[in-house]
Every structure is written in C-alpha cells, then in structure tokens.
Amino acid sequence: MNQSLKKTISKQYPNVSIVLASKYLESKEAFLPFIEAGQTDFGENRAEVIEEKQAWLKDYDVTWHYIGTLQTKKVKKIINDIDFLHALDRLKLAKEIEKRREGVLPCYIQVNISEESQKHGLAPDAVAAFMASIADFEHIKVIGLMGMARDNASEAVIRKQFQTLRHLRDALQKKYPDIQGLSMGMSQDYLIALEEGATVLRLGRIMLTEGYHGT
C-alpha cells in the first residue's frame, strides 16, 4: 500500500477520505494488507462481484462505496449491501432505490462536469431540478456531488471542471444543507481535486505500490 501518499494526504487534508477502488483487488488476500494498514473504505464499480468481495471481508469492519454506473435492473441485488452510492444520476434509478432500499442510503449525485457524451451524470444545470424531484424520498439522503474531470486534459481545464462541481455544491447548500461532500479526484488528478475542495478521493492503482504515480 502506498502509505506515504495516504499519510501525506491525511496530514495536509485531515478531513478528506480516500476510497480505494477495489476492482484491482481480486482476492481476500489482496485486500488484507490495506485493511491491516487502516484502509476501511473501498469502492466497487461492478454489481456482479460486490457480493463475493463482501463475503471475503465479512469479519472485517469495512465500508462499501458503489462508485460505478448502477443499472436499474441491478438495484435489487446490491442496494441493501452498500453504505454509499456515488453515482445517483437519474430519476428512474432514484425511484428504484426508494422502492428497494430498507434504510437510508447516503448518495452523491453524479454530475457530468466534463460534458463528455460517453460519461454518465446530470448536466450541471439539471441538478437543482433533479434534487427537487427526490427531496422527499425517504430512503435517499443526498450528501454531496460526484464528478469526473476530462481525461488527459490540461490542468487548467481539470481545475475549471472541479470548480464547476464545487460552485454547484455551494449553491445547492443554500436550500439543502446536507449537501456537503465533493467526491472528485482520481489517481491522475487528485492533487488538483484536493486544491479545489474535494472531500472524497476515489483512488486506484496509485494506492497499490509505494512510489507509483499512474492511474
């Protein structure tokens, strides 16, 4: 585990959480060094494997974040087994969660801040209306926004996109004070995300090996 990176982030940004992308961990033995080092937040983006991974770790105190696109037809399968959802992006999905979830699920609304057609998420100017449409749902609690910056873009472009998410969060807070979080920043752009106010980083292979600086 990249302990030096985690320690640096924790020291400079003590209120920022790191969610480790578990798609790189394909066995119980792969998880254990991270758990032993104090990593408890894991993010999975595949509904078909999360149950197996949870079974591996049933004896450990682990928090599960679902960080991938969630198909409506797979909500029933996993929705009561996750602790956070980072990809609430449409009303149909929200309604299915409201129907299937047994307790309150903390969620981040996914926003397409890069405006790329291949990426999921609401357009920034559609978020307020979406939030109003689900504000009375009993089983969904929106706690923040999630966004992914454009791949291989310049620092200026990435920074502007993260700023868009932060400004949108700040505007929504005036009506919905529970919207505090900013789930943004991955291996290639986490430093910019931290500077722009990220509260949750979703990191992958950069966390696996000391000194690794890939994605």
N, C-alpha and C positions, 0 to 999 in steps of 0.2 A: 504493500500500500504506500502511496505517496504521502508519507507522514509529514514531510517538510512542507508540502503545499497546504495540507489541511491545517497544520499549526500556524502557518503564515496567515491564512485566511481568518482563522479563529482569533488570532491576536489583533489583527487590524480591523476586522469586521465581526465583532463578537456576537452580533445579533443575526448573522447570516447562517442559514442552514445549507448543508450540502446533501443533495440526494444523489446517490451513486446509481448509475444506470446498470441494472442487473442483467441486461442482455449479454454482457460479457462474462457473466458468472454462470457456468453451465453444470455445476455440481455443488453439493453441500460443502465439499472440501474447499471449493473456490471462494465460498462466502466466509468461511470461518476466520481467516486472517483479518478480514475487515471488521467483523464483529468483535474479535478479540482486541482490536485496536480502537474500539469505541464507536465504530460506524454503525448506526442503527436505522438510518433512513435509506431505503432502497426504492428505486423507480423502475417499474416494468412497463414495457410498451406492447406486450403480446398477451392477449387474453388467454390464449391456448396453453400457456406454460406457467402462468402465475400460481395456479393451484398446486402444481408439482413443487415449485420452489418454496411455497409456504409450508408444504408438508415437510420439506427438508429442515426448516427452521422453526418448527412448532414449539421447540423447547427454549427458544431464544426470544428476547424482547425486541421485536423488530417492527418498524413502522413501514407500511407499504403505500407507495405513491403510484398511481397509474398515470403514466406520462405520455402514452401514445394515443392515437385516434381510437376512440371506442365506438365500435359498431353497435347500433341499437339492438340488433339481434343477440348480442353477447352480453348485454347488461345483466340479464337474469343470472348468468353464470358466475359473474365475479363481483357484482356491485356490493354485496354484503361482506366481502372479504378484503376490501381495500380501506385504507384510512384517509386518503386524499385523492382527489381527481384533478389533474392539471389540464384537462382538455375538454371542458364543457363548451361546446361550440354551436349548438343548435337547439331549437325548441323541442323537436321530436325526441332528442336524446334526454333533455331535461324531464320531459313528461314520463319517459320510460323509467328514469331513475326515481322519480317521485312515486311511481307505481310500485317499484320493486324494492327500494331501499327500506330497511327495517328501522334504521335510526337516522340521525342527521349526518349527512356527508359534507365535509368541508371541500369546497371546489374553487378552482381558478377558472375564470372564463378565458378561453384561448382567443387571442386577437392576432389577426394576420397583419402584423406590423411591417412585414417586408413586401406586402402586396404582390406575392407570387401566386400564380394560379395553382401550382402543384402543392401548396401548403394549405392546411386547414386553418380554420379560425374565422371569427367575425371581422368584418371591416371595422376599423375604429369608430366610424360614425354610426354603426349599428349597435354598438354595445349598450348604450343607455336604454334604448327601446327593448333590447333583449332582457336587460336586467329588470326593467319594469314588468315584463311579462312573467317573470319567475319569482318576483319578490315575495309572493305569498306562499310559495311552495314550502311545505313543512319539512321535507327531507333533504333539502338542498340549502346549504349556507355558503354563499359566495364570500370568500375571504381574500380574494385577490385576482390579479390578472396574470396570464402567461403569454409570452410571445417569443418567437424565434427570429433573430435577425437574418438578413440575406447572407447566404454562403459566399465566401470569397469576396466580400465587398470591402471597400476601404474603411478605415477606422472612422472617418467622418460620417459615412453612410450608416454604419452599425450604431454609432453613438446617437445619431438622429432618430433611428428606429427605436432604440431603447428609451430615448427621451419621450417619444410619442406615447409609449406604454405608461411611463411614469406620469406624464401630464394627464392622461386619461384616467389613471387611478386617482390622482389628486382631485379631479373634477367630480368623479363618482362618489368620493368620500363625503362630499358635502351633503349628499342625500342618503348615502349608505355607509355609515361609519365603520362597519365591519370589513369593508374592502381595504385591507392594509397591505397585503402581500404583493410582491412582484417576483414571479417565477420566471427568471430570464438569465441567460448566460450559460453557455456550454464550453467545452474544452477550448474551442478556438477563439472565444470572445468573452470569457468570464471576467477578465480584468476590466474591460470596458463596462460590462454589466454591473460590476461592483461599484465603479465610479459613478454610475448613473442610478444607484439606489436599489439594486437587487436585494431581495430578502431571502431568496432561494436560488441556489445554483444547481443545475442538473448536469453532472459531470460524468464522463465515461472513462475511456482508456487512460486519460491523463492521471487518473487516480490509481491506476493499477501498478505502476512502476515508478520508483524514485527517478526523478530527472526526466521523465517522459513528457514531451510537450506537443503531442499530436492531438487528434480529435477522437 
